Amino acid sequence: MVEKQKVHASVKDEQLIKIRRGQMIKGAISLFKEKGFHRTTTREIAKASGFSIGTLYEYIRSKEDILYLVCDQIYDEVQEKILNVLELDEVNPETVESGIAAYFQIIDDMQDEVLVMYQEAKSLSKEALPYVLKKELQMVSMFEQLIRQYTKSSGISLPNIQVQLLAHNIFVQGQMWGFRRWALQKLYTLEEYTKLQTELFFHGIHQLTVTDVNR
């Protein structure tokens, strides 16, 4: 089991730790986006956070701790927002469409954070990286659940391996909008991109079903 890392703080006030680390994360994201993790100093992060370097080290031990906190919070925020919009009780084509659209919108709204997370996650320690990557798989599993509920309510039978791939496809399509928005926006609005990807999703399920029937 991959466990959450404990980031050491010399301060004991949990509420204050949460506030100060929130300021750190916000400052670090803007710097990591501009300069990258390795070229950003802890002194710069402290300044962007609004306090001294001495205060910074009361809440973390190293710059790597800040990167871990950044990635951990971004994954938590994206996952929470996805959970808040996915309707899994009674799934039909409309709820699938709205779920995909909401996820793509989240990625669009949080583009800076998502880009930083993927660009800099490689710099996480070997202990921290598996925990962060596990969070991504948890988000993919939410789309697996959405697809399973949809196929079940629609009387469609798909093997697990196809459901898993479809879920990964949705997840990556959201990321693609974030990573390649600079190019995709020349071709589509977010609404047009979402509509096309959703149509391809339903077409893919239909084709898989037809293929299985004809075997």
N, C-alpha and C positions, 0 to 999 in steps of 0.2 A: 504494500500500500504506500502511495506517495503522499507524504504529509506536508502540511503547510510549514514553511520555515518561520522560526521565531526571530524577529529582528530586535537586537538588544537596544534598550534605552536605559540611561541612568536616571531619567525622570520616572516617578512612580504614578503620577496623575494620568490615568488612562484617557480621560477626556482631552487633556492638554496634548498628550501624545497624538491623538487623532487629529486635532486641529493643526498642530505644527507639521505633521507628516502630510496632511492635505495641502498645506502651503508649499511644502517641499516638492510634492508631486507636480503641482501646477507649474511651479517655476522650472522644474527639471524638464517637463514635456516640451515647453517652448524652446529651451536651450538644446535639448537633444535633437529636436526637429531642425534647428538652425545650424548646429555645429556637429552633431553626432555625439554619441556617448563618450568616446575616447578623448575627444578634443575639448570636452566640457570639464571644468574643474569644480571641485566641491565649493570653493570660494565663490565662484560665479552662481552656483545653485543657491548658496546661502543668501547672496545679495538679491537674486531674483525672488527669493522666498520672503525677504523683508526682515532678516535677522542676521546675526553675526556668525562667523564660521565656528566659534566656540559653542554657540547655541545649537547649531546644526549637529555637532557631534554629541550633543546630549540625547539625541533621538535616533541616531544611526552610528554605525562603526566605520562604514566605508561607502564609497560611491556606488559600489556594487549593490549595497543594501538599498540605495535609492532606486536603482534600476529595477530591482526586484519589486519594490513597493509600487513603482509606476506600472509595471506589467500586471501585477496582481490586481490593482485597482481598476485598470482599464478592462481586463477580462471580467471582473465582477460587475462593472457598470454595464458593459455590453450584454452580459448574460441576464442581468436583472431586467434590463429594458426589453430583451427578447421575451422573457417569461411573462412580462406584463402585457404583451400584445398578442401572444400566441393563444388562440382559443382551441383547447384540446378536448373539451367536453363533448361537443357535437360538431364534428369536422365534416365540411362539405366543400365543394369547389370555391365558394366565396371566402370561407375562412382560410383556406390554403392560400388564395390570392392575397388576402389582406395580411396574412402572416409573412409571406415573402416580401410584400411591399413594405411592411413595417421594418423588417430586418434591413432591407436595402437602404431605407431612410435613416436608420440608426447609423449605419456605416457612413452614409453621406454626412450626417451631422457630426460624427466623431472622427472624421478623416484624419486630422492631425494626430490624435491619440493612437488610432489604429496603425498608421504609418510608422510612428515611433516604436510601437510595440513590436512590429515585425522586423523593422530595420535593426533594432538593438537587442532583441531577445537572444541572439547568438552570443552576446557578451555575458549572459547570466552564468552563474557558477553551475558546475555539473550536478550540484545538489538541488539548485533552485529550478533549473530548466524543466525537469520531468514534471514537477508540480504545476508549472505554468502551462505546459503543453496538455496536461490532463484536463485543465479547465477548457481548453479549446475543444477537446473531444466531448466534454459534457455539453457544450453548445451544439455540436453536431448531433448529439443524441436527442436533443429537443426536436430537431427537424426529422429525425428517424421516427420519433413518436407521432409527429404530425402526419407523416406519410402513412404510417401503419394505421392510424385512426381513419385516414381518408380512404385507403384501399379497403379497409374492413367495412366501412359504412357504404362504400360503392360496390361491394361484392367482387372486388378485384383481388386476385391472389398473386403475390409477388414473393419470390424467395428472399430471404434475409440479405443475401449478398447484394441484390439489386436495390433493396431499400437503403442499405448503407451507402451505396455509391450515389444514389439520388440525393441523399441528405448531404453528403460531402459536396456534391455539385452545387446545391443551393448555397451552402456556406461559402464556397470558393467564388461563386458568382457575385456575392456581396463584397467579398474582398477585392475582386477584380474591379468593381466600380470604384472602390477606394484607391487602389493602386494605379489604375489607368483612366481615372476620371478626366485627366487632361486631354486624352485622345478620344474617349468615348463621348464626351460632351459635344464634340464636333459632329457627331453622328446622331445622337439621341438626347432627349431630355431624360431625367431620371424616370419619369413616368413611362416614357416609350421603352426605355431599357427594361424596366420592370415588366411591362406588358409582354414584350418579346420573350424574355426569359421564362415567364410564367407559362406562356403558350407552348414553348419548347418543353417545359416540364410535363405538362399534361399530354402533349403529343408523344413524349418519350414513354410515359406510362402506358398509353394506348398501344404503342408499337410493341412494347415488351409483352403486353397481354395477348395481342394478336399472334406474336411469334410463338408464345407458349402454347396457344390453342392449336396452331398449325403444325406443331412438332409431332 
